[in-house]
Amino acid sequence: MRMGPMNNRLKISYLIGLVLIMPLALAETDTETESFMPAYDSNCLRNGILSLPPETPLADIRKQCLVKDNKPTEPSAVEQRLQSQRFNKNDQFSLQTYLPNYVLLDSFHFSGVNDQPFSDQFLKDERFDPLEIKFQFSVKVPISDNFIGVGDHWFVGYTNRSFWQAYNHHISSPFRETNHQPEGWISFDNQWNFLGWKNRLIDVGLIHQSNGKPGSLSRSWNRGFLRFVFEQGNSAFVIKPWIRIPESASSDDNADISYYLGRSEFLYATKYSDHHYRVMLRNNFNEKRNKGAIELGYSFPVHRNLNFYAQWFYGYGESLIDYNYLNNTLSIGVQLGNLL
């Protein structure tokens, strides 16, 4: 028999009540000593029961929702994002955001645009403009929870990053480059503490990245990766090492891509009031011929879930066609939502 909405509300109320009275039931009674009754934030308890994995111990939920000094405990920025996504994961009409989603209407390349790969296709007086539009669309879909019984969460995701010569009417405003990135991963809940940071998630997965072009313009690679997500208050730190999956020499379009893009990525994100800051670093850790990239991002809200967004990229791999070209790009536009 299907349980109706009223029964669901009763069940949730029962669980919240159970969590609240357990400390009393377990406490030793002492008529000569005043007993201590811990207080909990009821909204936090409700969200925890609805969004956290079913195997989460009640003691962990109580600890997270304990009111200290008559003030509800504020979940970290990472925890709030996880709770929001897990609360809405069963909505069949919604997709979850993954990597940043933005449209940068003014993306200017101070080092010029990499024309060399397209030299055979241009006429004598044709070339790319240094000003273009850059946009990224990224979503993920939850597939399964606790499939192997260890607090595991299964996802697939897709990211599209495009570079559009929208203002270059001389060559009919083409899309200069579009990168497709499908991936799949398993995310494991974790509670390790290290130097004041909590390792909240450990992910393991596979990534394919390609620009979908034929012949000499083709760029692609496959990777296996680990991702460690650390949290502290309103900040997050992500370490993402990877291993490139080997390809045959005849089908490898970019054999030296790891030399330019490195074998790991580091991300730091934080927010102060409504201001969000983001730093991404990549490096090949080659002392003699060091290569890599840095990306800085800043955003603040302008209307509901729409944010002003500014981004600066310096290094290699802003796009696959430019994996071995040194870019220096400043972009401004809008971003939908935030990482935290």
N, C-alpha and C positions, 0 to 999 in steps of 0.2 A: 504493500500500500504506500502511495507517494505521500510524503510528509508535506503539509501545507505551510504557508508563510507563518501562520500563528504558531504552529508547532516548532518551527525553526527558531522563532524569537524566544519561545519558552525554553528551548534547549540552550540557546546562548545565555539567557538570563540565569539558568540553572548553573551553567559552567562558571559564570562570573561569580555567582553567589558561593559556589563551592571553593573557588580560589580565595575569596575573601574570608571565609570562616575556617579554612584549614589551619591557620596559625593558632586560632583559639582552641580547636579540637586537639591539637598536638601539644599545646602548652601545658605545663604543670600548674595545677591550681594551688594557690597559697593565700589563705585568708588574711595572713598578717602582713603580706607584702603586696604593694600595688603592682598589678601586672601591666605589661607593655603591649599595646595593640598596634601593630604596624598598619599604616594607611597605604592604599593603592589608588592609582588613577584609573577610574572605571573605563574611560575612553581608550586608554592604552591597553587595558585588559581585553576589551572587546575587539580592538584591531588585531591584537596578538592572537586571539583564539580564531579569528576569521582568516588571517593571512599567513600565519606561521605554519610550517609543516605539521601534520597531525601527530608525528612522533616527538614533537618538542615537549620536554618535561614541564609540568605546571610550575615547578620551582623556578625554572628559567624565566617564564613569563612574569611571575611575581617579582623576581629580582629586577627585571627590566622596568616594571611599572611601579616600583616602590616610590612612595612620596617621601622625599628627604627635606627636613626643615620646613614642613608644610607646603612644599613646592613639588609638583609632579616631576618625575625624572624625564628629561628631554632626550628622546632617542637621537643617536647620531644622524648626520645627513645621509650616510650610506644606508643605515637601518630604515630611515623613513622612506627612502626610494624603494628598498626591497619590499617593505610592507605594502606600499602603494601598488607595486607591480603584481605582487602575489594576491592582493585583494581583488584585482581586476582581471586576473589571468583567465577566468572562465567566461568572460564576456565574449561571445562569438562575433561581435561586431567591432572589436577593437584589436589593434596591433600595438605592441609595446615598442617604444623607442629604444634604440640600441646605442650606436655612436651618435655624435652630435648631428642634428638636422639643421641646415642653414642654407641661405641664398646670399651670396656676397656679390652685390651689384657692381662694386668697384674693386676689382682685383688687378693690381698693377705690378708688373714684373720689372724691377729695377735693373736686373741683369739681362733683360730682353727675353724673348720667347725662343725656345729651341726649334729652329727651322730645319736643322740638318736632316732629321729623318724624312722630311717631306720634300727635300730638294728636287727629287725627280718628278714631283707632281705639280710644282709651281711653274708658272710662266716667268719670264725674265723680271718683270716688275712686281711680282706678287710676293707677299710675305705676311706673317702674322703680326698683329698689333700687340703692344705690351699691355694694353688694357682689355680685360675680358670679364665675363661673369663666371664665377665658380660656385657650384652648389653641391650639396651632399644630402642624400636621402638614405636613412638607415633604420631598419626595423628588425625585431626578433619575435619569434613565436615559441611559447612554452609547449613542449611535446609531452613530457611525463614528469611526475614527481615520485621520489622514493622508489624507483623501479627496481633497484638492487638493495634497498633497505638500509642505506647508510646516509640518509639526508641528501640524496642526489637530486638534481634538477636538470632536465634535458632540454636543450634549445636548438633551434636552427635560426640563422639570421641572414640578412642580405643588405649590402651597402652599395650604393651607386654614387660615385664621385665624378662630376663632369666639369669640363672646361669649355666654355662657349664663347666664341669670338663674335658676340652679338653686335658689337659696335663696328665691326670690320665689314662694311657694306661693299668694299672694293672686291672682296672674294666671296660675296654672298653669305656672310655671317655663318660659317660652318661651326660644328662642334669639333674642336681641335682634338679632344681626347675624352673618352669615357671609360672609367674603370669599374668593373663588376667584381664584387667580393661576396660570394656565398660562403657560409661556414656553419659548422655544427660543433657543439661542445656540451660537456657535462659540468655542472657547477655543484660544488660540495660546500655545505655550510660548515663553518669552522669558528672556533672561539679562542684560538691561540693568542697570547699576549707577548709582545716583543718590544722592549724599550718604550713602553707607553702607548704603543699602537696595537690594535687588535686585528689579527688576520681573519677577516670576516668570511672570505670566500676563496676557494681554490678551484680553478677551472682547468680543464684539459680538453683540447679539441683540434680540429682540422680547418684550414683555410685554403681556398682557391682564389687567386686573384688574376684577372685577365683584362686586357683592353678590347678583346673581341675583334681584332683586326687581322687581316691575312698578310702573308708574305713578309717583307722586310719591316713592316710596321707592327708585327705581332709581338706582344710582351705578355708573359704569364709566368707564374710559379705557384708551387704548392708547399704548404708548411704544416707541421704539427707544432702545437704550442701549449705552454702552461701559462696561467695567469693567476697572480696572487694579489688579492684586493685587501689593503689595509685601511683601517678607519681610525680617526681620532677627532671627536667633536664634529666640527663643520668641515673637516678635511678628509681627503682620500689620497692614498698613494698606491699605484699599481705597478707591479713588476711583471713583464711579459717576455720571457725568453722563448725562442723558437728554433726549430731545426728544419732546414729545407729538405723536402723529399726529392731525391735525385731523379733526373730525367736522362734519357739517352742523348748523346751528343747531337744526333741528327734532328731532334725535336726541341732542343733547348734554345729558346730565342734570346736568352739573356744569362749566359753562364756565370757572369761575374756580378750578378745582382746583390748577392750577400755581401760582397766587398763594399758596396756603396750604401746599402740599407742596414747592414749590420745583422746581428743575431739576437737582438733584444730591444725592448722599448720600455721606457720609464715615463710614467704619467703622474703628475701631482695636480690636484684640483682642490680649491678651497672657496669658501664664500664668506663675505663679511657684510652683514645686513643684506641688501639686495644686489651687491656687487659680487660677481663670480670671476675667478681667475683660474687659468689652466696653463700648465707647462708640460710639453712633451719633448723627450730626448731620445735619440737613437745614436748608436755608435758602433763601429766595427772593432774597437779596441786594438787597432793596429797602430803601434807607436810611431812607425816610420812613415806610413801613408794613411793617416787617420781620415776617415770619412764618417758621415752621419748627418744628423739634422736636428734642428730645434724649432719648435712651434709654440708661440705664445698666443693665448686667447683671453679676451676680456668681454664680459657681457653684463647688461643690466636691463631690467624689464621696462618696456615702454607701453605695452597694452596687454593686459591679461597674461596669456602664455607666450606672447611675442616679445623678444628681446633684441636690443641693439647688440651687434656683435662685431668686434674687431679682431683680426688675426694677422700675425706676422709669421712667415715661414722662411727659414734660411737653411739650405743644405740640399741633400739629394733625396729623390723619391717623392716629391710632391704629387707626381703622377707616374704611372709606369713608363710612359714614353720618355719621361725625363729622369729615369732612375739614375743615369750617369751624367746628368747635367746639373750644374750648381744653380739653384733657384734662390732668388731674393725677392719675396713677394709680400706686399702689404695689401690687406683686403678689409673692406667694411661692408656691412649689410645687416641682415636680420637672422636670428636663430629661433627655432621653435623649442621652447623648454630649455632645461639645463641639465648638466651631468649630475648635479647634486640638488 
